[in-house]
Amino acid sequence: MDNIMWTAEDEAIIATNTDATECKRCAVELGYWKDDYIGFFAKRAERKAPEINRGYYARVKGMEMFIHQFLERCGTKCQIINLGCGFDTLYWRLEDATRAGINFIELDFPTVTAKKCHIIKRNKQLLEKITREDGEVALGAGGGELHADGYHLVGCDLRSLGDVRRALAAARAAPDAPTLALAECVLVYLRPEPARALLAHLAAAFPRLALLVYEQCSLDDTFGEVMARNLAARGCALAGDWQRAAPAEQAARLRALGFDAARAWDMGAVWRALPDDDRARVERLEMLDERELLQQLHAHYALTVATRGDLFADMDLNA
Ligand SMILES: C[S@@+](CC[C@H](N)C(=O)[O-])C[C@H]1O[C@@H](n2cnc3c(N)ncnc32)[C@H](O)[C@@H]1O
């Protein structure tokens, strides 16, 4: 990795993955959505508050809604780049839903990819969905990487463009393929300059691109101060300036970085756009005392879709 110092804060950032995975496992166990694979990555899940579970439901379902729009538009000959993938199980869920010719590329710090590799190798149900034509899975040096036909898990530091380029080349990312890049709770951990460089690089490198970003937003208020303080207490600063901006401003920033179009919604809008029957089902799962807290959470997270080229230009919340 070039010119990047490894800090104690990086360890705290890496720990946010454990948190996200445990929250997802908890919501899955309570029946919010189905995920047959999350249990391999989080062995225990303390029960979280209902508003947290509903927040995660909106996050996962909102992302899925746009992932399916992407797949509808390009068929299955495409690539997905999961930035700061953590222990996300999307690859396996998509394998079950659409066995596809997707080249699925997962990037995270080497510590995280090494742990993910280890878990995949130890669990047949995970490993059997990662096969190459010759039935072999190649493991990279030190066990921190995994390369198979259609699945690549590569350690890299997203703050270093050289590292990102190397990782994408190792994963056989094709510049001309329809590409979906995912950033789910990742950009806030990058300082403004590397975050901008990463996003501008993606916009320049992939002319047929949809970028899906789920991050905090509008944190320039008391709620934001409390959130930042809670994270700081765990040794983890919100490094970026991304999270301070309102959704429309986040979209404008992406257009300024080279995307042809970008739209963003707070999670209240995403929640209302989810199918009525599933939303009603989820509302019956747990009593919600802190309705106002859920509204605050929804107002402080946003989903943004930014596109290059015509293929994905009509991706929209209600498309
Ligand atoms: C909150 S977790 C989210 C994980 C996953 N995207 C999800 O939503 O379940 C943030 C992830 O971003 C990764 N990350 C943060 N900064 C990174 C960097 N500079 N390089 C690579 N990965 C990074 C962390 O290691 C962690 O796995």
The ligand as a Gaussian input file, in Angstrom:
#p B3LYP/6-31G(d) Opt

LIG

0 1
 C      -19.640000      -0.010000       8.518000
 S      -18.712000      -1.212000       7.688000
 C      -19.807000      -1.567000       6.337000
 C      -19.555000      -2.902000       5.724000
 C      -20.528000      -3.263000       4.569000
 N      -20.412000      -2.309000       3.483000
 C      -21.940000      -3.308000       5.091000
 O      -22.686000      -2.323000       4.902000
 O      -22.298000      -4.304000       5.717000
 C      -17.441000      -0.236000       6.901000
 C      -16.449000      -1.070000       6.117000
 O      -15.623000      -0.189000       5.340000
 C      -14.302000      -0.655000       5.415000
 N      -13.376000       0.456000       5.152000
 C      -13.381000       1.679000       5.749000
 N      -12.332000       2.417000       5.301000
 C      -11.671000       1.634000       4.404000
 C      -10.504000       1.825000       3.589000
 N       -9.803000       2.959000       3.658000
 N      -10.108000       0.818000       2.792000
 C      -10.805000      -0.346000       2.731000
 N      -11.912000      -0.583000       3.474000
 C      -12.337000       0.389000       4.305000
 C      -14.186000      -1.181000       6.837000
 O      -13.084000      -2.047000       7.005000
 C      -15.524000      -1.865000       7.018000
 O      -15.498000      -3.211000       6.611000

